[in-house]
Amino acid sequence: MTPLLVADSLSPESLAQSLALALLLCARLLPIAWIVPWASVRGAVSLLPVLVTVVLAVCVWPVASAQPPGLPLSVVALLALAVREALIGVV
């Protein structure tokens, strides 16, 4: 069994890339999660879409992180990519 965190994954650049990938993954899944409240009970928790986004992101993470792309780490570029991912998620 391989450990979850290996020595080279603890480098600051690797952690920043992983965080950027996780944020973009959540941006893509967020529109899907906003559909959830209509299928639930009216008195459901208001954090339900956020929780569904996190659960879906955790489920999809192994596939998304298997071959991660090189992501820009500037805030403006990541924001533009997050908006693009959210629009893709709407479709």
C-alpha positions as CSV (number, residue, x, y, z in Angstrom):
1,M,0.0,0.0,0.0
2,T,1.4,3.4,-1.0
3,P,1.2,6.3,1.4
4,L,-1.1,9.2,0.5
5,L,1.6,11.8,0.9
6,V,5.1,10.9,-0.4
7,A,8.1,13.1,0.1
8,D,8.1,14.8,-3.4
9,S,4.4,15.6,-3.0
10,L,5.2,17.8,0.0
11,S,7.0,20.4,-2.1
12,P,5.3,23.8,-2.1
13,E,4.9,23.8,-5.9
14,S,3.3,20.3,-5.8
15,L,0.9,21.3,-3.0
16,A,0.0,24.5,-4.9
17,Q,-0.7,22.5,-8.1
18,S,-2.9,20.1,-6.1
19,L,-4.8,22.9,-4.4
20,A,-5.4,24.6,-7.8
21,L,-6.6,21.3,-9.3
22,A,-8.9,20.8,-6.4
23,L,-10.4,24.3,-6.7
24,L,-10.9,23.9,-10.4
25,L,-12.6,20.5,-9.8
26,C,-14.9,22.1,-7.3
27,A,-15.7,24.9,-9.7
28,R,-16.8,22.4,-12.3
29,L,-18.9,20.4,-9.9
30,L,-20.5,23.3,-8.1
31,P,-23.3,23.9,-10.8
32,I,-24.2,20.2,-10.5
33,A,-24.4,20.5,-6.7
34,W,-26.8,23.5,-6.9
35,I,-29.4,21.1,-8.5
36,V,-29.5,19.0,-5.4
37,P,-31.8,21.1,-3.2
38,W,-34.8,20.7,-5.6
39,A,-34.5,16.9,-5.2
40,S,-34.3,17.1,-1.4
41,V,-36.7,18.0,1.4
42,R,-37.6,21.7,1.6
43,G,-36.2,22.1,5.1
44,A,-32.8,20.7,4.0
45,V,-29.6,22.2,5.3
46,S,-28.5,25.3,3.2
47,L,-24.9,23.9,3.1
48,L,-26.1,20.8,1.2
49,P,-24.8,22.1,-2.2
50,V,-21.4,22.8,-0.7
51,L,-21.3,19.3,0.9
52,V,-22.4,17.6,-2.3
53,T,-19.6,19.5,-4.2
54,V,-17.0,18.4,-1.7
55,V,-18.2,14.8,-1.8
56,L,-18.3,14.7,-5.6
57,A,-14.8,16.3,-5.8
58,V,-13.4,13.6,-3.4
59,C,-15.0,10.9,-5.5
60,V,-13.6,12.3,-8.8
61,W,-10.2,13.3,-7.3
62,P,-8.3,10.0,-8.1
63,V,-9.1,10.3,-11.8
64,A,-8.4,14.1,-12.0
65,S,-5.1,13.8,-10.2
66,A,-3.8,10.8,-12.1
67,Q,-2.5,13.0,-14.9
68,P,-2.7,16.5,-13.6
69,P,-2.1,19.3,-16.1
70,G,0.4,22.0,-15.4
71,L,-1.8,24.8,-14.0
72,P,-0.8,28.5,-13.8
73,L,-0.6,29.6,-10.2
74,S,-1.5,33.3,-10.7
75,V,-4.7,34.3,-9.1
76,V,-6.1,35.9,-12.3
77,A,-5.4,32.9,-14.5
78,L,-6.9,30.5,-11.9
79,L,-10.0,32.7,-11.6
80,A,-10.5,32.7,-15.3
81,L,-10.1,28.9,-15.4
82,A,-12.5,28.6,-12.5
83,V,-15.1,30.6,-14.4
84,R,-14.6,28.5,-17.5
85,E,-14.9,25.3,-15.4
86,A,-18.1,26.6,-13.8
87,L,-19.6,27.4,-17.2
88,I,-18.7,23.9,-18.4
89,G,-20.4,22.4,-15.4
90,V,-23.6,24.3,-16.2
91,V,-23.8,22.6,-19.6
